[in-house]
């Protein structure tokens, strides 16, 4: 397998990043929000469960 030089890979990912920057930032924000709300919901359920148990 031929390996591409690191600089061309870097250039390619830079172009890609610029092209998709706004879109990926939006989806990352949505994903982060979903993860955060899921985590807080789990924590609430987990801690209220342990409080009720004891």
mmCIF file of the N, C-alpha and C atoms, coordinates in Angstrom:
data_MODEL
# 
_entry.id   MODEL 
# 
loop_
_atom_site.group_PDB 
_atom_site.id 
_atom_site.type_symbol 
_atom_site.label_atom_id 
_atom_site.label_alt_id 
_atom_site.label_comp_id 
_atom_site.label_asym_id 
_atom_site.label_entity_id 
_atom_site.label_seq_id 
_atom_site.pdbx_PDB_ins_code 
_atom_site.Cartn_x 
_atom_site.Cartn_y 
_atom_site.Cartn_z 
_atom_site.occupancy 
_atom_site.B_iso_or_equiv 
_atom_site.pdbx_formal_charge 
_atom_site.auth_seq_id 
_atom_site.auth_comp_id 
_atom_site.auth_asym_id 
_atom_site.auth_atom_id 
_atom_site.pdbx_PDB_model_num 
ATOM 1   N N  . UNK A 1 1  ? 0.835   -1.211 0.000  1.00 0.00 ? 1  UNK A N  1 
ATOM 2   C CA . UNK A 1 1  ? 0.000   0.000  0.000  1.00 0.00 ? 1  UNK A CA 1 
ATOM 3   C C  . UNK A 1 1  ? 0.864   1.253  0.000  1.00 0.00 ? 1  UNK A C  1 
ATOM 4   N N  . UNK A 1 2  ? 0.587   2.143  -0.907 1.00 0.00 ? 2  UNK A N  1 
ATOM 5   C CA . UNK A 1 2  ? 1.343   3.399  -0.954 1.00 0.00 ? 2  UNK A CA 1 
ATOM 6   C C  . UNK A 1 2  ? 0.786   4.368  0.072  1.00 0.00 ? 2  UNK A C  1 
ATOM 7   N N  . UNK A 1 3  ? 1.669   5.017  0.775  1.00 0.00 ? 3  UNK A N  1 
ATOM 8   C CA . UNK A 1 3  ? 1.235   5.989  1.778  1.00 0.00 ? 3  UNK A CA 1 
ATOM 9   C C  . UNK A 1 3  ? 1.291   7.392  1.200  1.00 0.00 ? 3  UNK A C  1 
ATOM 10  N N  . UNK A 1 4  ? 0.247   8.165  1.416  1.00 0.00 ? 4  UNK A N  1 
ATOM 11  C CA . UNK A 1 4  ? 0.259   9.560  0.975  1.00 0.00 ? 4  UNK A CA 1 
ATOM 12  C C  . UNK A 1 4  ? 1.149   10.359 1.909  1.00 0.00 ? 4  UNK A C  1 
ATOM 13  N N  . UNK A 1 5  ? 1.877   11.329 1.361  1.00 0.00 ? 5  UNK A N  1 
ATOM 14  C CA . UNK A 1 5  ? 2.683   12.173 2.248  1.00 0.00 ? 5  UNK A CA 1 
ATOM 15  C C  . UNK A 1 5  ? 1.803   12.896 3.259  1.00 0.00 ? 5  UNK A C  1 
ATOM 16  N N  . UNK A 1 6  ? 2.347   13.077 4.438  1.00 0.00 ? 6  UNK A N  1 
ATOM 17  C CA . UNK A 1 6  ? 1.575   13.661 5.522  1.00 0.00 ? 6  UNK A CA 1 
ATOM 18  C C  . UNK A 1 6  ? 1.022   15.033 5.158  1.00 0.00 ? 6  UNK A C  1 
ATOM 19  N N  . UNK A 1 7  ? 1.821   15.825 4.425  1.00 0.00 ? 7  UNK A N  1 
ATOM 20  C CA . UNK A 1 7  ? 1.393   17.188 4.101  1.00 0.00 ? 7  UNK A CA 1 
ATOM 21  C C  . UNK A 1 7  ? 0.142   17.186 3.233  1.00 0.00 ? 7  UNK A C  1 
ATOM 22  N N  . UNK A 1 8  ? 0.048   16.247 2.273  1.00 0.00 ? 8  UNK A N  1 
ATOM 23  C CA . UNK A 1 8  ? -1.134  16.224 1.414  1.00 0.00 ? 8  UNK A CA 1 
ATOM 24  C C  . UNK A 1 8  ? -2.357  15.771 2.195  1.00 0.00 ? 8  UNK A C  1 
ATOM 25  N N  . UNK A 1 9  ? -2.163  14.854 3.119  1.00 0.00 ? 9  UNK A N  1 
ATOM 26  C CA . UNK A 1 9  ? -3.266  14.432 3.983  1.00 0.00 ? 9  UNK A CA 1 
ATOM 27  C C  . UNK A 1 9  ? -3.738  15.613 4.818  1.00 0.00 ? 9  UNK A C  1 
ATOM 28  N N  . UNK A 1 10 ? -2.777  16.377 5.328  1.00 0.00 ? 10 UNK A N  1 
ATOM 29  C CA . UNK A 1 10 ? -3.094  17.553 6.139  1.00 0.00 ? 10 UNK A CA 1 
ATOM 30  C C  . UNK A 1 10 ? -3.856  18.582 5.317  1.00 0.00 ? 10 UNK A C  1 
ATOM 31  N N  . UNK A 1 11 ? -3.389  18.850 4.089  1.00 0.00 ? 11 UNK A N  1 
ATOM 32  C CA . UNK A 1 11 ? -4.077  19.795 3.212  1.00 0.00 ? 11 UNK A CA 1 
ATOM 33  C C  . UNK A 1 11 ? -5.498  19.331 2.941  1.00 0.00 ? 11 UNK A C  1 
ATOM 34  N N  . UNK A 1 12 ? -5.646  18.046 2.662  1.00 0.00 ? 12 UNK A N  1 
ATOM 35  C CA . UNK A 1 12 ? -6.963  17.496 2.356  1.00 0.00 ? 12 UNK A CA 1 
ATOM 36  C C  . UNK A 1 12 ? -7.906  17.660 3.536  1.00 0.00 ? 12 UNK A C  1 
ATOM 37  N N  . UNK A 1 13 ? -7.443  17.351 4.728  1.00 0.00 ? 13 UNK A N  1 
ATOM 38  C CA . UNK A 1 13 ? -8.323  17.465 5.886  1.00 0.00 ? 13 UNK A CA 1 
ATOM 39  C C  . UNK A 1 13 ? -8.629  18.918 6.195  1.00 0.00 ? 13 UNK A C  1 
ATOM 40  N N  . UNK A 1 14 ? -7.703  19.823 5.900  1.00 0.00 ? 14 UNK A N  1 
ATOM 41  C CA . UNK A 1 14 ? -7.985  21.248 6.080  1.00 0.00 ? 14 UNK A CA 1 
ATOM 42  C C  . UNK A 1 14 ? -9.101  21.699 5.151  1.00 0.00 ? 14 UNK A C  1 
ATOM 43  N N  . UNK A 1 15 ? -9.022  21.304 3.876  1.00 0.00 ? 15 UNK A N  1 
ATOM 44  C CA . UNK A 1 15 ? -10.066 21.660 2.915  1.00 0.00 ? 15 UNK A CA 1 
ATOM 45  C C  . UNK A 1 15 ? -11.399 21.070 3.351  1.00 0.00 ? 15 UNK A C  1 
ATOM 46  N N  . UNK A 1 16 ? -11.363 19.818 3.757  1.00 0.00 ? 16 UNK A N  1 
ATOM 47  C CA . UNK A 1 16 ? -12.570 19.144 4.217  1.00 0.00 ? 16 UNK A CA 1 
ATOM 48  C C  . UNK A 1 16 ? -13.167 19.852 5.424  1.00 0.00 ? 16 UNK A C  1 
ATOM 49  N N  . UNK A 1 17 ? -12.307 20.206 6.366  1.00 0.00 ? 17 UNK A N  1 
ATOM 50  C CA . UNK A 1 17 ? -12.770 20.854 7.590  1.00 0.00 ? 17 UNK A CA 1 
ATOM 51  C C  . UNK A 1 17 ? -13.447 22.172 7.269  1.00 0.00 ? 17 UNK A C  1 
ATOM 52  N N  . UNK A 1 18 ? -12.842 22.953 6.359  1.00 0.00 ? 18 UNK A N  1 
ATOM 53  C CA . UNK A 1 18 ? -13.438 24.244 6.005  1.00 0.00 ? 18 UNK A CA 1 
ATOM 54  C C  . UNK A 1 18 ? -14.777 24.056 5.320  1.00 0.00 ? 18 UNK A C  1 
ATOM 55  N N  . UNK A 1 19 ? -14.876 23.040 4.467  1.00 0.00 ? 19 UNK A N  1 
ATOM 56  C CA . UNK A 1 19 ? -16.115 22.807 3.729  1.00 0.00 ? 19 UNK A CA 1 
ATOM 57  C C  . UNK A 1 19 ? -17.246 22.400 4.664  1.00 0.00 ? 19 UNK A C  1 
ATOM 58  N N  . UNK A 1 20 ? -16.924 21.623 5.676  1.00 0.00 ? 20 UNK A N  1 
ATOM 59  C CA . UNK A 1 20 ? -17.965 21.064 6.539  1.00 0.00 ? 20 UNK A CA 1 
ATOM 60  C C  . UNK A 1 20 ? -18.033 21.730 7.902  1.00 0.00 ? 20 UNK A C  1 
ATOM 61  N N  . UNK A 1 21 ? -17.270 22.809 8.077  1.00 0.00 ? 21 UNK A N  1 
ATOM 62  C CA . UNK A 1 21 ? -17.125 23.399 9.407  1.00 0.00 ? 21 UNK A CA 1 
ATOM 63  C C  . UNK A 1 21 ? -18.473 23.748 10.035 1.00 0.00 ? 21 UNK A C  1 
ATOM 64  N N  . UNK A 1 22 ? -19.255 24.580 9.351  1.00 0.00 ? 22 UNK A N  1 
ATOM 65  C CA . UNK A 1 22 ? -20.507 25.043 9.953  1.00 0.00 ? 22 UNK A CA 1 
ATOM 66  C C  . UNK A 1 22 ? -21.458 23.873 10.199 1.00 0.00 ? 22 UNK A C  1 
ATOM 67  N N  . UNK A 1 23 ? -21.523 22.949 9.242  1.00 0.00 ? 23 UNK A N  1 
ATOM 68  C CA . UNK A 1 23 ? -22.437 21.813 9.394  1.00 0.00 ? 23 UNK A CA 1 
ATOM 69  C C  . UNK A 1 23 ? -22.032 20.938 10.570 1.00 0.00 ? 23 UNK A C  1 
ATOM 70  N N  . UNK A 1 24 ? -20.740 20.614 10.667 1.00 0.00 ? 24 UNK A N  1 
ATOM 71  C CA . UNK A 1 24 ? -20.313 19.714 11.737 1.00 0.00 ? 24 UNK A CA 1 
ATOM 72  C C  . UNK A 1 24 ? -20.403 20.390 13.090 1.00 0.00 ? 24 UNK A C  1 
ATOM 73  N N  . UNK A 1 25 ? -20.192 21.705 13.131 1.00 0.00 ? 25 UNK A N  1 
ATOM 74  C CA . UNK A 1 25 ? -20.349 22.407 14.407 1.00 0.00 ? 25 UNK A CA 1 
ATOM 75  C C  . UNK A 1 25 ? -21.790 22.317 14.884 1.00 0.00 ? 25 UNK A C  1 
ATOM 76  N N  . UNK A 1 26 ? -22.730 22.473 13.955 1.00 0.00 ? 26 UNK A N  1 
ATOM 77  C CA . UNK A 1 26 ? -24.144 22.373 14.310 1.00 0.00 ? 26 UNK A CA 1 
ATOM 78  C C  . UNK A 1 26 ? -24.485 20.980 14.817 1.00 0.00 ? 26 UNK A C  1 
ATOM 79  N N  . UNK A 1 27 ? -24.066 19.959 14.078 1.00 0.00 ? 27 UNK A N  1 
ATOM 80  C CA . UNK A 1 27 ? -24.417 18.602 14.496 1.00 0.00 ? 27 UNK A CA 1 
ATOM 81  C C  . UNK A 1 27 ? -23.695 18.215 15.771 1.00 0.00 ? 27 UNK A C  1 
ATOM 82  N N  . UNK A 1 28 ? -22.472 18.739 15.954 1.00 0.00 ? 28 UNK A N  1 
ATOM 83  C CA . UNK A 1 28 ? -21.753 18.471 17.195 1.00 0.00 ? 28 UNK A CA 1 
ATOM 84  C C  . UNK A 1 28 ? -22.493 19.086 18.368 1.00 0.00 ? 28 UNK A C  1 
ATOM 85  N N  . UNK A 1 29 ? -23.010 20.292 18.175 1.00 0.00 ? 29 UNK A N  1 
ATOM 86  C CA . UNK A 1 29 ? -23.769 20.965 19.223 1.00 0.00 ? 29 UNK A CA 1 
ATOM 87  C C  . UNK A 1 29 ? -25.009 20.149 19.577 1.00 0.00 ? 29 UNK A C  1 
ATOM 88  N N  . UNK A 1 30 ? -25.719 19.672 18.552 1.00 0.00 ? 30 UNK A N  1 
ATOM 89  C CA . UNK A 1 30 ? -26.912 18.860 18.794 1.00 0.00 ? 30 UNK A CA 1 
ATOM 90  C C  . UNK A 1 30 ? -26.557 17.581 19.525 1.00 0.00 ? 30 UNK A C  1 
ATOM 91  N N  . UNK A 1 31 ? -25.488 16.927 19.090 1.00 0.00 ? 31 UNK A N  1 
ATOM 92  C CA . UNK A 1 31 ? -25.061 15.677 19.717 1.00 0.00 ? 31 UNK A CA 1 
ATOM 93  C C  . UNK A 1 31 ? -24.680 15.912 21.164 1.00 0.00 ? 31 UNK A C  1 
ATOM 94  N N  . UNK A 1 32 ? -23.954 17.000 21.406 1.00 0.00 ? 32 UNK A N  1 
ATOM 95  C CA . UNK A 1 32 ? -23.521 17.318 22.764 1.00 0.00 ? 32 UNK A CA 1 
ATOM 96  C C  . UNK A 1 32 ? -24.728 17.588 23.654 1.00 0.00 ? 32 UNK A C  1 
ATOM 97  N N  . UNK A 1 33 ? -25.701 18.325 23.123 1.00 0.00 ? 33 UNK A N  1 
ATOM 98  C CA . UNK A 1 33 ? -26.918 18.609 23.892 1.00 0.00 ? 33 UNK A CA 1 
ATOM 99  C C  . UNK A 1 33 ? -27.652 17.322 24.231 1.00 0.00 ? 33 UNK A C  1 
ATOM 100 N N  . UNK A 1 34 ? -27.790 16.447 23.231 1.00 0.00 ? 34 UNK A N  1 
ATOM 101 C CA . UNK A 1 34 ? -28.482 15.173 23.464 1.00 0.00 ? 34 UNK A CA 1 
ATOM 102 C C  . UNK A 1 34 ? -27.764 14.366 24.529 1.00 0.00 ? 34 UNK A C  1 
ATOM 103 N N  . UNK A 1 35 ? -26.442 14.302 24.414 1.00 0.00 ? 35 UNK A N  1 
ATOM 104 C CA . UNK A 1 35 ? -25.654 13.526 25.370 1.00 0.00 ? 35 UNK A CA 1 
ATOM 105 C C  . UNK A 1 35 ? -25.780 14.116 26.766 1.00 0.00 ? 35 UNK A C  1 
ATOM 106 N N  . UNK A 1 36 ? -25.747 15.442 26.854 1.00 0.00 ? 36 UNK A N  1 
ATOM 107 C CA . UNK A 1 36 ? -25.822 16.095 28.160 1.00 0.00 ? 36 UNK A CA 1 
ATOM 108 C C  . UNK A 1 36 ? -27.182 15.854 28.803 1.00 0.00 ? 36 UNK A C  1 
ATOM 109 N N  . UNK A 1 37 ? -28.251 15.974 28.030 1.00 0.00 ? 37 UNK A N  1 
ATOM 110 C CA . UNK A 1 37 ? -29.576 15.775 28.618 1.00 0.00 ? 37 UNK A CA 1 
ATOM 111 C C  . UNK A 1 37 ? -29.783 14.311 28.991 1.00 0.00 ? 37 UNK A C  1 
ATOM 112 N N  . UNK A 1 38 ? -29.245 13.401 28.182 1.00 0.00 ? 38 UNK A N  1 
ATOM 113 C CA . UNK A 1 38 ? -29.346 11.983 28.519 1.00 0.00 ? 38 UNK A CA 1 
ATOM 114 C C  . UNK A 1 38 ? -28.582 11.685 29.796 1.00 0.00 ? 38 UNK A C  1 
ATOM 115 N N  . UNK A 1 39 ? -27.398 12.277 29.922 1.00 0.00 ? 39 UNK A N  1 
ATOM 116 C CA . UNK A 1 39 ? -26.576 12.046 31.114 1.00 0.00 ? 39 UNK A CA 1 
ATOM 117 C C  . UNK A 1 39 ? -27.259 12.604 32.348 1.00 0.00 ? 39 UNK A C  1 
ATOM 118 N N  . UNK A 1 40 ? -27.821 13.806 32.242 1.00 0.00 ? 40 UNK A N  1 
ATOM 119 C CA . UNK A 1 40 ? -28.460 14.394 33.418 1.00 0.00 ? 40 UNK A CA 1 
ATOM 120 C C  . UNK A 1 40 ? -29.724 13.620 33.785 1.00 0.00 ? 40 UNK A C  1 
ATOM 121 N N  . UNK A 1 41 ? -30.449 13.146 32.781 1.00 0.00 ? 41 UNK A N  1 
ATOM 122 C CA . UNK A 1 41 ? -31.633 12.333 33.064 1.00 0.00 ? 41 UNK A CA 1 
ATOM 123 C C  . UNK A 1 41 ? -31.237 11.046 33.771 1.00 0.00 ? 41 UNK A C  1 
ATOM 124 N N  . UNK A 1 42 ? -30.155 10.413 33.306 1.00 0.00 ? 42 UNK A N  1 
ATOM 125 C CA . UNK A 1 42 ? -29.684 9.181  33.942 1.00 0.00 ? 42 UNK A CA 1 
ATOM 126 C C  . UNK A 1 42 ? -29.234 9.455  35.367 1.00 0.00 ? 42 UNK A C  1 
ATOM 127 N N  . UNK A 1 43 ? -28.503 10.560 35.549 1.00 0.00 ? 43 UNK A N  1 
ATOM 128 C CA . UNK A 1 43 ? -28.019 10.900 36.890 1.00 0.00 ? 43 UNK A CA 1 
ATOM 129 C C  . UNK A 1 43 ? -29.182 11.142 37.837 1.00 0.00 ? 43 UNK A C  1 
ATOM 130 N N  . UNK A 1 44 ? -30.182 11.894 37.371 1.00 0.00 ? 44 UNK A N  1 
ATOM 131 C CA . UNK A 1 44 ? -31.355 12.154 38.214 1.00 0.00 ? 44 UNK A CA 1 
ATOM 132 C C  . UNK A 1 44 ? -32.012 10.842 38.619 1.00 0.00 ? 44 UNK A C  1 
ATOM 133 N N  . UNK A 1 45 ? -32.238 9.970  37.635 1.00 0.00 ? 45 UNK A N  1 
ATOM 134 C CA . UNK A 1 45 ? -32.862 8.689  37.924 1.00 0.00 ? 45 UNK A CA 1 
ATOM 135 C C  . UNK A 1 45 ? -32.002 7.844  38.843 1.00 0.00 ? 45 UNK A C  1 
ATOM 136 N N  . UNK A 1 46 ? -30.700 7.838  38.591 1.00 0.00 ? 46 UNK A N  1 
ATOM 137 C CA . UNK A 1 46 ? -29.775 7.026  39.380 1.00 0.00 ? 46 UNK A CA 1 
ATOM 138 C C  . UNK A 1 46 ? -29.748 7.503  40.825 1.00 0.00 ? 46 UNK A C  1 
ATOM 139 N N  . UNK A 1 47 ? -29.619 8.817  41.010 1.00 0.00 ? 47 UNK A N  1 
ATOM 140 C CA . UNK A 1 47 ? -29.487 9.326  42.377 1.00 0.00 ? 47 UNK A CA 1 
ATOM 141 C C  . UNK A 1 47 ? -30.814 9.311  43.122 1.00 0.00 ? 47 UNK A C  1 
ATOM 142 N N  . UNK A 1 48 ? -31.912 9.589  42.431 1.00 0.00 ? 48 UNK A N  1 
ATOM 143 C CA . UNK A 1 48 ? -33.199 9.506  43.128 1.00 0.00 ? 48 UNK A CA 1 
ATOM 144 C C  . UNK A 1 48 ? -33.480 8.053  43.511 1.00 0.00 ? 48 UNK A C  1 
ATOM 145 N N  . UNK A 1 49 ? -33.036 7.120  42.662 1.00 0.00 ? 49 UNK A N  1 
ATOM 146 C CA . UNK A 1 49 ? -33.195 5.704  42.982 1.00 0.00 ? 49 UNK A CA 1 
ATOM 147 C C  . UNK A 1 49 ? -32.397 5.318  44.211 1.00 0.00 ? 49 UNK A C  1 
ATOM 148 N N  . UNK A 1 50 ? -31.149 5.784  44.304 1.00 0.00 ? 50 UNK A N  1 
ATOM 149 C CA . UNK A 1 50 ? -30.322 5.412  45.453 1.00 0.00 ? 50 UNK A CA 1 
ATOM 150 C C  . UNK A 1 50 ? -30.819 6.096  46.720 1.00 0.00 ? 50 UNK A C  1 
ATOM 151 N N  . UNK A 1 51 ? -31.360 7.298  46.581 1.00 0.00 ? 51 UNK A N  1 
ATOM 152 C CA . UNK A 1 51 ? -31.892 7.992  47.756 1.00 0.00 ? 51 UNK A CA 1 
ATOM 153 C C  . UNK A 1 51 ? -33.122 7.243  48.274 1.00 0.00 ? 51 UNK A C  1 
ATOM 154 N N  . UNK A 1 52 ? -33.991 6.805  47.344 1.00 0.00 ? 52 UNK A N  1 
ATOM 155 C CA . UNK A 1 52 ? -35.181 6.066  47.758 1.00 0.00 ? 52 UNK A CA 1 
ATOM 156 C C  . UNK A 1 52 ? -34.812 4.729  48.387 1.00 0.00 ? 52 UNK A C  1 
ATOM 157 N N  . UNK A 1 53 ? -33.763 4.094  47.881 1.00 0.00 ? 53 UNK A N  1 
ATOM 158 C CA . UNK A 1 53 ? -33.357 2.785  48.403 1.00 0.00 ? 53 UNK A CA 1 
ATOM 159 C C  . UNK A 1 53 ? -32.872 2.880  49.841 1.00 0.00 ? 53 UNK A C  1 
ATOM 160 N N  . UNK A 1 54 ? -32.135 3.942  50.163 1.00 0.00 ? 54 UNK A N  1 
ATOM 161 C CA . UNK A 1 54 ? -31.501 4.005  51.485 1.00 0.00 ? 54 UNK A CA 1 
ATOM 162 C C  . UNK A 1 54 ? -32.426 4.540  52.564 1.00 0.00 ? 54 UNK A C  1 
# 
